[in-house]
């Protein structure tokens, strides 16, 4: 891709050199910047199901226009709000500095978000790429130790490279086309990861509940989610297959952990390691299962996992050890169970020790447990290697997208002859 014929030094680090015909203009001369407002959220009169959309940082999703939100401001609540026009850039300026979105309809925002509505010197489709590629500059212009804040004055004083409107149209059209191609590739690879995850689940489910020999005689397990199982497998309650070591766990509050000087051992909670501590309770490899929390129902992360080495466990995870069996096999088996039917409590879901130990599971012969565990390990290594490569490819595509946008909007490359004029940018 060719460069412009002549450049000048912008003397602005994130921009570098720009084509000699381009201008460098502060944002305050290119756009109207407005700060959002957060009404008293405890006052239900400020909100209405039929009101105007109210956007928070969690709603910001990059280039995909925002057309809806679960929060809507009522006629009463809107009196302090700035109405943001469709097409405006929404930029988080408190907390997640630089996170941005695009107003797909007229809307309002909370006080963490500033809106940027460009004037006639900048077309909005070019402006969105400017904001996308100046993330480092936005962060460098913010301050604060605990919570980063980009004040409105600093935001308004940021310089932006400004080519002619004709060039902006061609740049925006080119980037719309190229970024759409990249996003399609990313989407395809994300779908591939979903397929790999489905394959992973199928491998575990089939091997752990049916064994490795498809021709072995089967019998009804009497357990609805298990269905038929190999004839020589036994159905037993958890308490007859695994020992529960809950009496050995000890909780440590954050103050106790914070006062420790040599924090070298993992401290486990319901969903895995949550801290480090200076001593350990266990030195055996054991199965941990979350005892409470939303993950019992949402299953957004693993519920059953193996703790290895030396570590400490608090009172939010059950501790299990096979009486005579393969640790990895039973960990994968326990992970397959739907615990929602055994959970008590709605505000704080809880899987009691009594409920856990009364669940029916299968117990294959130890030789088969070992074979299944080895097979699953080999297959999962293969799937995880493939998944890792796809994740890496996605990361490279995203980095390429960022670099491409930066190169184009700062004029390092000339794309004026790369695209055909698109009337939608008029």
C-alpha positions in Angstrom: 0.0 0.0 0.0 1.5 3.3 -1.0 2.2 6.4 1.1 1.3 10.0 0.6 3.9 12.1 -1.3 4.8 14.5 1.5 4.6 14.4 5.3 5.0 16.7 8.2 5.8 16.0 11.9 2.7 16.4 14.0 4.8 16.5 17.2 2.1 14.4 18.8 3.4 10.9 19.8 0.3 8.8 19.0 -0.1 10.5 15.6 3.5 10.8 14.4 3.9 12.2 10.9 0.9 13.1 8.9 0.3 14.0 5.2 1.3 17.6 4.7 -2.2 18.7 3.6 -3.9 17.3 6.8 -4.8 19.6 9.7 -4.3 18.8 13.4 -7.3 20.2 15.3 -8.3 19.9 18.9 -11.5 17.9 19.6 -13.3 20.9 21.1 -13.2 22.6 17.7 -14.5 19.5 15.9 -17.3 18.3 18.1 -19.8 19.0 20.9 -18.9 17.1 24.0 -21.5 16.4 26.6 -21.3 14.6 30.0 -24.1 12.2 31.0 -26.1 12.3 34.2 -27.0 9.6 36.7 -30.3 10.3 38.5 -31.1 8.9 41.9 -31.3 5.2 40.9 -33.3 4.3 44.1 -36.1 6.6 42.9 -38.3 4.5 40.6 -40.0 7.7 39.2 -36.7 8.5 37.3 -37.1 5.3 35.2 -39.8 4.0 32.9 -40.3 1.0 30.7 -41.4 3.4 27.9 -38.7 6.0 28.5 -35.7 7.0 26.5 -32.7 4.7 26.5 -30.1 5.3 29.3 -26.7 3.9 28.6 -24.0 2.8 31.0 -20.4 1.7 30.4 -21.5 -2.0 30.3 -23.7 -1.1 27.2 -20.7 0.2 25.2 -19.8 -2.4 22.5 -17.5 -0.7 20.0 -18.7 -0.3 16.5 -22.0 -2.0 16.9 -24.6 0.8 17.2 -26.5 0.8 20.5 -30.3 0.6 19.9 -31.6 -0.7 23.2 -30.9 -0.9 26.9 -32.7 -2.4 29.9 -32.6 1.0 31.6 -34.8 3.8 30.3 -35.2 7.3 31.7 -38.7 8.6 32.5 -40.1 12.1 31.6 -39.3 13.2 35.2 -35.8 11.7 35.2 -34.9 13.2 31.9 -34.9 16.8 33.0 -31.2 16.8 33.9 -30.2 14.7 31.0 -28.5 15.6 27.7 -30.2 14.0 24.7 -27.5 12.4 22.6 -28.1 12.4 18.8 -28.0 9.2 16.8 -24.5 8.7 15.3 -22.7 10.3 18.3 -19.7 8.5 19.8 -20.1 7.5 23.4 -16.9 7.4 25.4 -16.3 6.1 29.0 -14.3 8.7 30.9 -14.5 7.2 34.4 -13.1 3.7 35.0 -12.7 1.9 31.8 -11.2 4.8 30.0 -11.5 4.6 26.2 -14.3 2.1 26.1 -16.6 3.4 23.4 -19.9 2.8 21.6 -22.0 4.5 18.9 -25.5 5.8 19.5 -27.8 3.9 17.1 -30.8 6.0 18.2 -31.3 9.2 20.2 -30.5 8.3 23.8 -29.0 9.4 27.2 -26.0 8.2 29.2 -24.9 8.1 32.8 -22.2 10.4 34.3 -19.3 8.0 33.4 -19.9 8.6 29.7 -19.2 11.6 27.6 -20.8 11.9 24.2 -19.0 13.3 21.1 -21.1 14.7 18.4 -18.9 15.8 15.5 -19.6 18.9 13.5 -19.4 19.4 9.7 -15.6 19.2 9.6 -15.7 15.5 10.6 -18.0 12.8 9.2 -19.1 10.5 12.0 -17.9 7.3 10.2 -14.4 8.7 10.1 -14.7 10.0 13.7 -15.5 6.6 15.1 -12.2 5.3 13.8 -10.3 8.3 15.3 -11.7 7.5 18.7 -11.0 3.8 18.3 -7.3 4.3 17.5 -6.5 7.0 20.2 -7.0 4.7 23.2 -3.5 5.2 24.5 -3.8 9.0 24.3 -7.0 8.9 26.2 -5.5 6.8 28.9 -2.4 9.0 29.1 -4.7 12.1 29.5 -6.5 10.6 32.4 -5.5 10.6 36.1 -6.3 8.9 39.4 -4.9 6.1 41.4 -7.9 4.0 42.4 -10.3 5.1 39.6 -9.0 6.6 36.4 -10.8 9.8 35.3 -10.6 11.5 31.9 -11.9 15.0 32.6 -13.9 16.8 29.9 -11.2 19.6 29.5 -8.5 17.0 28.8 -10.7 15.2 26.4 -11.6 18.3 24.5 -7.9 19.3 24.1 -6.9 16.0 22.4 -5.6 16.7 18.9 -7.1 14.7 16.0 -5.7 14.3 12.4 -8.2 15.9 10.1 -8.0 15.4 6.3 -10.4 16.8 3.8 -14.0 15.6 3.9 -13.5 13.8 0.6 -10.5 11.9 2.1 -12.5 11.2 5.2 -15.2 9.6 3.1 -12.8 7.4 1.3 -10.9 6.4 4.5 -14.2 5.5 6.3 -15.4 3.5 3.3 -12.2 1.6 3.1 -12.0 0.9 6.8 -15.7 -0.1 6.9 -14.9 -2.7 4.2 -11.6 -4.0 5.7 -12.8 -4.1 9.3 -15.9 -6.0 8.2 -13.7 -8.6 6.5 -11.6 -8.9 9.7 -14.7 -9.1 11.9 -16.1 -11.8 9.7 -12.9 -13.9 10.1 -13.0 -13.3 13.9 -16.6 -14.4 14.0 -15.9 -17.5 12.0 -13.1 -18.5 14.4 -15.2 -17.8 17.4 -17.8 -20.2 16.0 -15.0 -22.7 15.5 -14.1 -22.4 19.2 -17.7 -23.1 20.1 -17.6 -26.3 18.0 -14.3 -27.3 19.7 -15.9 -26.7 23.1 -18.9 -28.8 22.0 -16.5 -31.6 20.9 -14.7 -31.3 24.3 -18.0 -31.8 26.2 -19.1 -34.7 23.9 -15.8 -36.5 24.4 -16.0 -36.2 28.2 -19.7 -37.1 28.4 -19.4 -40.2 26.2 -16.3 -41.6 27.8 -17.2 -40.9 31.4 -20.8 -42.1 31.2 -20.6 -44.9 28.6 -17.0 -46.1 28.6 -14.7 -46.6 25.7 -16.0 -49.8 24.2 -19.1 -49.2 22.1 -19.9 -52.9 21.9 -20.1 -53.6 25.6 -23.4 -54.9 27.0 -25.5 -52.1 28.5 -28.1 -51.7 31.3 -30.4 -49.0 32.5 -28.7 -47.0 35.2 -32.0 -45.9 36.7 -30.6 -42.3 36.6 -32.4 -40.1 34.1 -29.4 -38.0 33.0 -27.1 -41.0 32.7 -29.4 -43.4 30.8 -27.8 -46.7 29.9 -24.4 -47.6 31.3 -22.0 -50.6 30.8 -23.4 -53.7 32.5 -20.4 -54.1 34.8 -20.6 -50.5 36.2 -22.2 -49.9 39.6 -24.6 -47.1 40.7 -23.8 -45.8 44.1 -24.3 -42.6 46.1 -21.4 -40.2 46.3 -20.8 -40.9 50.0 -20.1 -44.6 49.2 -17.5 -43.7 46.5 -15.8 -40.6 47.8 -14.7 -39.5 51.2 -15.8 -35.9 52.3 -13.0 -33.9 54.0 -15.1 -30.8 54.8 -14.2 -31.0 58.5 -10.6 -30.1 57.7 -11.3 -26.9 55.9 -10.9 -23.5 57.6 -12.0 -20.1 56.4 -9.7 -17.0 56.6 -11.2 -13.6 56.3 -9.6 -10.9 54.1 -8.1 -9.1 57.1 -6.4 -12.3 58.2 -5.1 -13.0 54.7 -4.0 -9.4 54.2 -1.9 -9.5 57.3 0.2 -12.4 56.0 3.7 -11.6 54.8 4.7 -14.7 52.9 1.7 -15.6 50.7 2.9 -18.6 48.7 0.1 -21.2 48.9 -3.1 -21.2 46.9 -6.3 -20.3 48.9 -9.3 -21.9 47.3 -13.0 -20.8 47.4 -16.1 -22.0 45.6 -14.8 -21.2 42.1 -11.1 -21.8 42.4 -8.1 -19.9 43.7 -9.1 -16.5 45.2 -5.9 -15.6 47.1 -2.5 -16.7 48.4 -1.7 -17.5 52.1 1.4 -18.3 54.1 0.4 -21.8 55.2 -1.4 -24.9 53.8 -4.0 -27.4 55.1 -3.7 -30.0 52.3 -0.9 -31.6 50.4 -2.9 -34.3 48.5 -4.5 -33.9 45.1 -8.3 -33.6 45.9 -11.6 -32.7 44.2 -13.2 -29.4 45.1 -16.8 -28.6 44.4 -18.4 -25.2 45.0 -20.8 -25.2 47.9 -22.6 -22.0 47.3 -22.9 -19.1 44.9 -24.6 -18.3 41.6 -22.2 -20.7 39.7 -24.2 -23.6 41.1 -27.0 -22.5 38.7 -25.3 -20.5 35.9 -22.3 -22.9 35.5 -20.4 -20.0 33.9 -17.2 -21.7 35.1 -16.2 -25.2 36.3 -17.9 -26.3 39.5 -15.8 -29.4 40.1 -12.0 -29.1 39.8 -8.8 -30.6 41.2 -6.6 -28.8 43.7 -3.0 -30.0 43.5 0.2 -29.5 45.5 0.0 -27.6 48.9 -3.0 -25.4 49.4 -5.7 -24.0 51.8 -9.5 -24.4 51.3 -12.1 -22.2 52.9 -15.7 -23.3 53.8 -17.2 -22.4 50.4 -15.9 -25.6 48.6 -16.7 -29.2 49.4 -13.6 -31.4 49.5 -13.8 -35.0 48.1 -11.3 -37.9 47.7 -12.0 -41.2 46.0 -12.1 -44.1 48.4 -10.6 -46.3 45.6 -10.6 -44.7 42.3 -9.2 -42.3 39.7 -9.3 -38.7 40.8 -9.5 -37.2 37.3 -12.3 -39.6 36.3 -14.5 -38.7 39.2 -13.8 -35.0 38.8 -15.1 -35.1 35.2 -18.1 -37.2 36.3 -19.0 -34.8 39.0 -18.7 -31.8 36.6 -21.4 -33.4 34.4 -24.1 -33.4 37.0 -26.9 -30.9 37.0 -26.8 -29.7 40.6 -29.7 -27.3 40.3 -32.2 -29.9 41.4 -30.2 -30.4 44.6 -29.6 -26.8 45.4 -31.4 -25.0 48.3 -31.9 -21.3 48.8 -32.8 -18.7 46.1 -31.0 -15.5 47.2 -27.9 -17.5 47.9 -27.9 -20.9 46.2 -26.3 -23.6 48.4 -25.4 -27.3 47.8 -25.3 -28.8 51.2 -22.9 -31.6 52.2 -25.9 -33.9 52.8 -27.4 -33.2 49.4 -24.1 -33.7 47.6 -23.3 -37.0 49.3 -26.8 -38.4 48.5 -26.4 -37.9 44.7 -26.3 -41.1 42.7 -23.3 -41.6 40.4 -21.6 -44.5 38.5 -18.5 -46.4 39.6 -16.7 -48.3 36.8 -14.0 -50.8 37.6 -10.8 -49.0 38.6 -9.0 -50.3 35.4 -11.7 -48.7 33.2 -11.5 -45.5 35.2 -7.8 -45.3 34.5 -8.3 -46.0 30.8 -11.0 -43.4 30.5 -9.0 -40.8 32.3 -6.0 -41.4 30.0 -8.1 -41.3 26.9 -9.9 -38.1 28.0 -6.6 -36.5 28.8 -5.2 -37.2 25.4 -8.3 -36.0 23.6 -8.6 -32.9 25.6 -4.9 -32.0 25.0 -5.6 -32.2 21.3 -8.8 -30.1 21.5 -7.1 -27.5 23.8 -4.1 -27.2 21.5 -6.5 -26.6 18.6 -8.5 -24.1 20.6 -5.3 -22.3 21.7 -4.2 -21.8 18.1 -7.6 -20.4 17.2 -7.5 -18.0 20.1 -4.0 -16.9 19.0 -5.3 -16.3 15.5 -8.2 -14.2 16.8 -5.8 -12.1 18.9 -3.6 -11.5 15.8 -6.6 -10.5 13.7 -7.7 -8.0 16.4 -4.1 -6.6 16.6 -4.0 -6.3 12.8 -7.4 -4.5 12.9 -6.1 -2.0 15.4 -2.8 -1.4 13.5 -4.7 -1.0 10.2 -7.1 1.6 11.5 -4.2 3.5 13.1 -2.1 3.5 10.0 -5.0 4.7 7.8 -6.5 7.4 10.0 -3.1 8.9 10.8 -2.2 8.9 7.1 0.7 6.5 7.2 -0.8 4.9 4.1 -2.8 6.4 1.2 -6.1 4.5 0.5 -7.8 7.1 -1.7 -7.4 4.9 -4.7 -8.3 1.7 -2.9 -12.0 2.3 -2.6 -15.0 3.5 -4.7 -17.0 6.4 -3.6 -19.8 5.3 -1.4 -22.8 7.7 -1.4 -24.0 6.6 2.0 -21.3 8.8 3.6 -22.8 12.0 2.1 
